[in-house]
Amino acid sequence: MDTVHSISASRRKGGGAEIVLESGERLTISVSRLAGFGVARGDDLDDEAVATLRHASMLDGVERRLIRLVAVRARSRAELARLLEGWAVPTGDRAMLLDRLAHAGLLDDETFARELSGGLRRRGQGSLRAAHEMARLGVDDAPATAALADHAQADGQIAAALLERRFGAPPYDDATARRAIGLLARRGFGEDLISSLLSLDDR
């Protein structure tokens, strides 16, 4: 049994309300979640009610961490799910938190796939590298396929620009061609494209 000593605006980044119990325990809970509990100053709380408030405080803390992560860059649902598992968040709570982010427009694998592909293109990476990264980060098949199709269409232009920056305009001598092949393969361009750009069939 515990008693609500005070409820006030939290000074923590992200806001919310701070509940201080007579025991000295402090719980920060979003105003929207707190409104559903109907808790007021002076209320006596049994152990179950205190546990419910602790759980709500935990969820809000995790949600704030997730929002900070997606504010830095887009993330895939699978990527965040793995983080939640690592943070020991219960399975049911993981799905609920991810659904809340998706509903708020903060979690979208289609947007994530496009941004990932765009970043890799700007860094001179091919569609095979993009496919590897999307698989590693668990992007759903449909958005990954769409983004990779667009990326593959740009592969020729990306690879040609990369070659010109590194080695100048073709044709290249055999030694330079071997270095070019290695560079393009490491960057995630397919064999057919490499062969075409370097005119390997004519050698």
MARSE-626417 format. One record per residue (C-alpha): residue in three letters; x, y, z; residue number from 1. Coordinates in steps of 0.1 Angstrom, whole numbers. Each point is the difference from the previous one (the first is absolute). Layout:
r=Ala east=X north=Y up=Z k=NUM
...
END
This chain:
r=Met east=0 north=0 up=0 k=1
r=Asp east=12 north=35 up=-8 k=2
r=Thr east=-15 north=35 up=-3 k=3
r=Val east=3 north=26 up=-28 k=4
r=His east=20 north=29 up=16 k=5
r=Ser east=-1 north=23 up=-30 k=6
r=Ile east=-5 north=3 up=-37 k=7
r=Ser east=17 north=27 up=-20 k=8
r=Ala east=15 north=7 up=-34 k=9
r=Ser east=32 north=-19 up=-6 k=10
r=Arg east=32 north=19 up=-5 k=11
r=Arg east=14 north=-28 up=-21 k=12
r=Lys east=5 north=5 up=-37 k=13
r=Gly east=-32 north=-13 up=-17 k=14
r=Gly east=-23 north=14 up=26 k=15
r=Gly east=-27 north=-21 up=16 k=16
r=Ala east=-11 north=0 up=36 k=17
r=Glu east=20 north=-10 up=30 k=18
r=Ile east=-18 north=-20 up=27 k=19
r=Val east=18 north=0 up=34 k=20
r=Leu east=-11 north=-27 up=24 k=21
r=Glu east=2 north=2 up=38 k=22
r=Ser east=27 north=-27 up=-1 k=23
r=Gly east=21 north=25 up=-20 k=24
r=Glu east=-3 north=-18 up=-33 k=25
r=Arg east=-3 north=22 up=-31 k=26
r=Leu east=-18 north=-11 up=-31 k=27
r=Thr east=-1 north=20 up=-33 k=28
r=Ile east=-30 north=-7 up=-21 k=29
r=Ser east=-14 north=17 up=-31 k=30
r=Val east=-31 north=21 up=6 k=31
r=Ser east=-20 north=-21 up=-24 k=32
r=Arg east=8 north=-32 up=18 k=33
r=Leu east=-5 north=16 up=35 k=34
r=Ala east=-35 north=12 up=-10 k=35
r=Gly east=-11 north=-36 up=-4 k=36
r=Phe east=9 north=-9 up=36 k=37
r=Gly east=-20 north=27 up=17 k=38
r=Val east=27 north=4 up=27 k=39
r=Ala east=-1 north=31 up=22 k=40
r=Arg east=21 north=14 up=29 k=41
r=Gly east=-8 north=-17 up=32 k=42
r=Asp east=-12 north=-32 up=-16 k=43
r=Asp east=9 north=-33 up=17 k=44
r=Leu east=14 north=-26 up=-24 k=45
r=Asp east=2 north=-37 up=5 k=46
r=Asp east=29 north=-20 up=-13 k=47
r=Glu east=-17 north=-8 up=-33 k=48
r=Ala east=-7 north=37 up=-6 k=49
r=Val east=36 north=9 up=7 k=50
r=Ala east=12 north=-27 up=-23 k=51
r=Thr east=-23 north=13 up=-28 k=52
r=Leu east=14 north=35 up=4 k=53
r=Arg east=36 north=-14 up=0 k=54
r=His east=-8 north=-19 up=-32 k=55
r=Ala east=-14 north=32 up=-16 k=56
r=Ser east=30 north=19 up=10 k=57
r=Met east=23 north=-27 up=-16 k=58
r=Leu east=-20 north=1 up=-32 k=59
r=Asp east=3 north=38 up=-2 k=60
r=Gly east=37 north=-1 up=6 k=61
r=Val east=5 north=-26 up=-28 k=62
r=Glu east=-22 north=20 up=-23 k=63
r=Arg east=20 north=31 up=5 k=64
r=Arg east=32 north=-19 up=-8 k=65
r=Leu east=-16 north=-14 up=-32 k=66
r=Ile east=-11 north=35 up=-11 k=67
r=Arg east=35 north=14 up=5 k=68
r=Leu east=14 north=-28 up=-22 k=69
r=Val east=-24 north=6 up=-29 k=70
r=Ala east=6 north=37 up=3 k=71
r=Val east=36 north=-6 up=-9 k=72
r=Arg east=-8 north=-22 up=-30 k=73
r=Ala east=-27 north=-22 up=-13 k=74
r=Arg east=0 north=-36 up=14 k=75
r=Ser east=-16 north=-32 up=-11 k=76
r=Arg east=-26 north=-17 up=22 k=77
r=Ala east=22 north=-31 up=3 k=78
r=Glu east=30 north=21 up=10 k=79
r=Leu east=-20 north=17 up=29 k=80
r=Ala east=-16 north=-34 up=9 k=81
r=Arg east=35 north=-14 up=6 k=82
r=Leu east=10 north=30 up=21 k=83
r=Leu east=-32 north=-5 up=21 k=84
r=Glu east=9 north=-36 up=5 k=85
r=Gly east=35 north=10 up=11 k=86
r=Trp east=-15 north=25 up=25 k=87
r=Ala east=-20 north=-30 up=15 k=88
r=Val east=-34 north=16 up=-9 k=89
r=Pro east=-27 north=-26 up=2 k=90
r=Thr east=-12 north=-14 up=-34 k=91
r=Gly east=-35 north=14 up=2 k=92
r=Asp east=12 north=34 up=9 k=93
r=Arg east=25 north=0 up=-29 k=94
r=Ala east=-28 north=-4 up=-25 k=95
r=Met east=-21 north=27 up=16 k=96
r=Leu east=28 north=25 up=1 k=97
r=Leu east=9 north=-6 up=-37 k=98
r=Asp east=-36 north=2 up=-10 k=99
r=Arg east=-3 north=34 up=18 k=100
r=Leu east=31 north=13 up=-19 k=101
r=Ala east=-14 north=-13 up=-33 k=102
r=His east=-34 north=16 up=7 k=103
r=Ala east=17 north=33 up=7 k=104
r=Gly east=18 north=-2 up=-33 k=105
r=Leu east=34 north=-5 up=16 k=106
r=Leu east=6 north=-35 up=-11 k=107
r=Asp east=-4 north=-10 up=-37 k=108
r=Asp east=21 north=-26 up=-18 k=109
r=Glu east=-8 north=15 up=-34 k=110
r=Thr east=15 north=34 up=11 k=111
r=Phe east=29 north=-18 up=17 k=112
r=Ala east=8 north=-20 up=-31 k=113
r=Arg east=0 north=31 up=-22 k=114
r=Glu east=22 north=20 up=24 k=115
r=Leu east=24 north=-29 up=3 k=116
r=Ser east=2 north=-5 up=-37 k=117
r=Gly east=5 north=38 up=-6 k=118
r=Gly east=28 north=2 up=26 k=119
r=Leu east=18 north=-30 up=-16 k=120
r=Arg east=-3 north=15 up=-35 k=121
r=Arg east=14 north=33 up=12 k=122
r=Arg east=30 north=-19 up=14 k=123
r=Gly east=6 north=-19 up=-33 k=124
r=Gln east=-14 north=-33 up=11 k=125
r=Gly east=-18 north=-24 up=-24 k=126
r=Ser east=-34 north=-18 up=4 k=127
r=Leu east=16 north=-33 up=11 k=128
r=Arg east=14 north=19 up=31 k=129
r=Ala east=-34 north=15 up=5 k=130
r=Ala east=-16 north=-34 up=-1 k=131
r=His east=25 north=-13 up=26 k=132
r=Glu east=-7 north=29 up=23 k=133
r=Met east=-38 north=-3 up=-3 k=134
r=Ala east=2 north=-37 up=8 k=135
r=Arg east=23 north=7 up=30 k=136
r=Leu east=-24 north=26 up=14 k=137
r=Gly east=-31 north=-21 up=-6 k=138
r=Val east=-18 north=23 up=-25 k=139
r=Asp east=-33 north=-17 up=-12 k=140
r=Asp east=1 north=-15 up=-34 k=141
r=Ala east=-24 north=23 up=-18 k=142
r=Pro east=16 north=34 up=9 k=143
r=Ala east=35 north=-16 up=-5 k=144
r=Thr east=-8 north=-12 up=-34 k=145
r=Ala east=-14 north=33 up=-12 k=146
r=Ala east=30 north=20 up=13 k=147
r=Leu east=25 north=-25 up=-14 k=148
r=Ala east=-17 north=1 up=-34 k=149
r=Asp east=6 north=38 up=-1 k=150
r=His east=35 north=-4 up=13 k=151
r=Ala east=9 north=-26 up=-27 k=152
r=Gln east=-12 north=24 up=-28 k=153
r=Ala east=25 north=25 up=13 k=154
r=Asp east=29 north=-25 up=4 k=155
r=Gly east=15 north=8 up=-34 k=156
r=Gln east=1 north=37 up=6 k=157
r=Ile east=14 north=-4 up=35 k=158
r=Ala east=27 north=-24 up=-11 k=159
r=Ala east=11 north=21 up=-30 k=160
r=Ala east=3 north=31 up=22 k=161
r=Leu east=20 north=-20 up=26 k=162
r=Leu east=24 north=-13 up=-26 k=163
r=Glu east=6 north=34 up=-15 k=164
r=Arg east=7 north=15 up=34 k=165
r=Arg east=25 north=-27 up=9 k=166
r=Phe east=16 north=-9 up=-33 k=167
r=Gly east=-10 north=26 up=-26 k=168
r=Ala east=-19 north=-7 up=-32 k=169
r=Pro east=3 north=-35 up=-16 k=170
r=Pro east=15 north=-19 up=-17 k=171
r=Tyr east=24 north=-13 up=26 k=172
r=Asp east=31 north=-21 up=-2 k=173
r=Asp east=-1 north=-35 up=14 k=174
r=Ala east=14 north=9 up=34 k=175
r=Thr east=-25 north=29 up=5 k=176
r=Ala east=-28 north=-22 up=-12 k=177
r=Arg east=8 north=-26 up=26 k=178
r=Arg east=-1 north=27 up=27 k=179
r=Ala east=-33 north=13 up=-14 k=180
r=Ile east=-15 north=-34 up=1 k=181
r=Gly east=9 north=-4 up=36 k=182
r=Leu east=-13 north=34 up=10 k=183
r=Leu east=-34 north=-5 up=-17 k=184
r=Ala east=-4 north=-35 up=14 k=185
r=Arg east=7 north=12 up=36 k=186
r=Arg east=-25 north=28 up=-5 k=187
r=Gly east=-28 north=-24 up=-9 k=188
r=Phe east=-3 north=2 up=-38 k=189
r=Gly east=-9 north=-31 up=-20 k=190
r=Glu east=23 north=-20 up=-23 k=191
r=Asp east=-20 north=8 up=-31 k=192
r=Leu east=2 north=37 up=6 k=193
r=Ile east=37 north=-1 up=8 k=194
r=Ser east=7 north=-20 up=-31 k=195
r=Ser east=-20 north=25 up=-21 k=196
r=Leu east=16 north=32 up=14 k=197
r=Leu east=35 north=-14 up=-3 k=198
r=Ser east=-6 north=-17 up=-34 k=199
r=Leu east=14 north=-32 up=14 k=200
r=Asp east=-15 north=-21 up=-28 k=201
r=Asp east=22 north=19 up=-25 k=202
r=Arg east=33 north=-7 up=18 k=203
END
